[in-house]
Amino acid sequence: MFFDLNIKGSSLENNLILAEQASQYGWNHINFSYSQDDFSNALKFKKELLNELEDKLSFDYTLEIKSNNPNEIRKITNKFRKKSSCISVVGGDLKVNRATLENIKIDVLSRPYLRRFDSGINHVLSREAADNNVAIELCFKDVLKSYLSYRSKVISNFKDIYTLYRKFDFPLILSSRAESVFDIKTTHDFIAFFKQTGLNDEEIERSFTAASDILEYNGNRDNLIFKGVRRVDDGS
Amino acid sequence: MGLKVLPPTLRKNNRYLAVDIKIDSPIAKDDFVSIVWDACVKFQGELNASNFNLWVMRFYESERWDGYYTYKAIVRCQRDYVEEVRSSLALANRYKNGRISISTIGLSGTVKASHKFI
């Protein structure tokens, strides 16, 4: 199963075009991401989108929090936790990276290397990510839209994250962050690129599993009593 | 007189990629050849790109118009370098100040067989 948890969401028409293309290129599930300001508006046409895409592919929404204030991130997370199947925070700022990885209610730290000269995570943050089960997301678009030395630096940051991933085993997810049909690639191309940067087949497979686990975990969140204990329906 | 054809054991093994091209402005086959080479040299470097044995075998224009021009092509590469070529083509995103997207939609061992993807 091929999961992409970060495709930039916009209007209903645009989402339909992107979803159609993603389905043609072999994706099974996509998540449209919206910022905290647009998320509530996007929920209004979710049903309509669901009707249109029913037989093509499954989709959901990701709340993408953009803020440099850790306190604000915590408040937004609490506000939207029940409404969203996936909450991701755009990283890059060290304070934000740390606050995100320490918050068990957040699912994904997106692009910790953004606008930085390093990968944005170290051994301490990696351990936090593994303990709190917060995934770290790498976006294909960051490589696609950059070139020459900047592209090399982004790939170098990816490689630093792979090293930490192999040691600390935090969830790693790969996504496209496509904004238009020009940014969506076939699943094979997507895998081929990440193989070139140094991941192996098993690690790529695990990244898709990690994405599916996030969605499954959040689907059952209402039944969770506390960590490790879930209410099950035995049918009686 | 040309060179004698190599025996099969000494020939290079090729694979043929069927690719889907989306671009803002119309292009000809020659433009596509330079796009393919540029993409490979840019991402893999001159030394690695020399192993790829790249050749644009076929280039088809499409009538479809979705706000951009679409083309299909068959690109030859050497058997052991398919992943490298695929990823390089996927990373092509600008051509003459316009957007471009190249996606590999099929892979086969002969030109004839790769036509089923076109």
Boltz contact constraints between the chains, C-beta under 6 A:
constraints:
  - contact:
      token1: [A, 144]
      token2: [B, 91]
      max_distance: 6.0
  - contact:
      token1: [A, 144]
      token2: [B, 93]
      max_distance: 6.0
  - contact:
      token1: [A, 182]
      token2: [B, 22]
      max_distance: 6.0
  - contact:
      token1: [A, 182]
      token2: [B, 99]
      max_distance: 6.0
  - contact:
      token1: [A, 182]
      token2: [B, 101]
      max_distance: 6.0
  - contact:
      token1: [A, 185]
      token2: [B, 90]
      max_distance: 6.0
  - contact:
      token1: [A, 185]
      token2: [B, 103]
      max_distance: 6.0
  - contact:
      token1: [A, 186]
      token2: [B, 103]
      max_distance: 6.0
  - contact:
      token1: [A, 189]
      token2: [B, 86]
      max_distance: 6.0
  - contact:
      token1: [A, 189]
      token2: [B, 90]
      max_distance: 6.0
  - contact:
      token1: [A, 189]
      token2: [B, 103]
      max_distance: 6.0
  - contact:
      token1: [A, 189]
      token2: [B, 104]
      max_distance: 6.0
  - contact:
      token1: [A, 192]
      token2: [B, 83]
      max_distance: 6.0
  - contact:
      token1: [A, 192]
      token2: [B, 86]
      max_distance: 6.0
  - contact:
      token1: [A, 192]
      token2: [B, 87]
      max_distance: 6.0
  - contact:
      token1: [A, 193]
      token2: [B, 87]
      max_distance: 6.0
  - contact:
      token1: [A, 193]
      token2: [B, 90]
      max_distance: 6.0
  - contact:
      token1: [A, 195]
      token2: [B, 83]
      max_distance: 6.0
  - contact:
      token1: [A, 196]
      token2: [B, 87]
      max_distance: 6.0
